[in-house]
Amino acid sequence: MPAVLAIAAHPDDIEFFMAGAMLQLARRGWDLHYANLCDGSRGSTTMDPVTCAATRLAEARRAAEVMGATFYEPIFPDMEAAYTPANLRKVAAIVRKAKPTIVLTHSPVDYMEDHEISCRLAVSAAFAHGMPNFPSDPELPVYMDPVTVYHAQTPGHRTPLGQWITPHMYVDETDVIETKVEALACHASQKQWLDESQGMDSYLQAMRDLSLQMGQKSGKFQYAEGWRRREHWGFCGPQDDPLRDALADIIVDTRT
């Protein structure tokens, strides 16, 4: 069974930006794997860090269950994401355990550092999946099958400097949007935090609005996610595009 691994920064990032493609792949027989690298401990104005981390860990586990995904534990606190050999070895272990054909992660240029560092770790861990001389933590055997990396959209679909991000492909998520909303709703602790810190009002409606915007841009779908394929060097074959191939009947490809 082919596998897809989503590697994101915080609990709820996968649900906001990646769950639509994952759920569509699951409908086609793919195995789902779900990893948030940050523990969510700073995402509250009312809970202390320990309580917040425990609350958000439970919420993320429930969301992964809604999606039918294998769950992986976080590895560092919010705002402490760092590109270090120790962290890379931990993320490499997640990749080697999941053995994904597809890795989904954040945009390389995103609105906050946790997202960008998590992306860098995900990309390097995917690159190292077949490097026996790079040890993972815990140590796990490498695997040699190709891995293709795809980058999600950002909040607002723009870079931090306001440039619009045009995806390589739009994935239709109209028939899985309610499951995506159900998974995001597991993160109930985030409503107050997002309202106060980012002015998102209803975080569930904010996610719907982002998907509606992508759907409108697709010119075909009501709700959509946007995805960009990373170049193949060191990861997979030059023509490998497993996300496009698996979802060929429900994508609009902007590259053709």
MOQUI-V718633 format. One line per field, one symbol per residue. ss: DSSP state (H for helix, E for strand, L for the rest). psi: psi as a letter, one per 20 degrees, with the letter a starting at -180 (. if undefined). Layout:
BEGIN
ss=???
psi=???
END
This chain:
BEGIN
ss=LLEEEEEELLLLHHHHHLHHHHHHHHHLLLEEEEEELELLLLLLLLLLHHHHHHHHHHHHHHHHHHHLEEEELLLELLLLLLLLHHHHHHHHHHHHHHLLLEEEELLLLLLLHHHHHHHHHHHHHHHHHHLLLLLLLLLLLLLLLLLEEEEELLHHHELLLLLELLLLEEEELHHHHHHHHHHHHLLLLHHHHHHHHHLLLLHHHHHHHHHHHHHHHHLLLLLEEEEEELLLLLLLLLLLLHHHHHLHHHEEELLL
psi=pqqppporfqpigghgiihggghhhhhjjqpppopphqijijlqjhqrggggggghggghggghghikqppqqrirrqjjpqnqhghhhghhhgghghlqhppparqhoriqhgggghggggghhhhjhknhjoprorpqqrqiqqpppqprrrpikqrhjippoorhqpppjgjjhhhgggghihlhiiggghghhjkidohghggghghgghgghhjhqgqqqqqppqqioigaqhipmhggghkhikqooii.
END
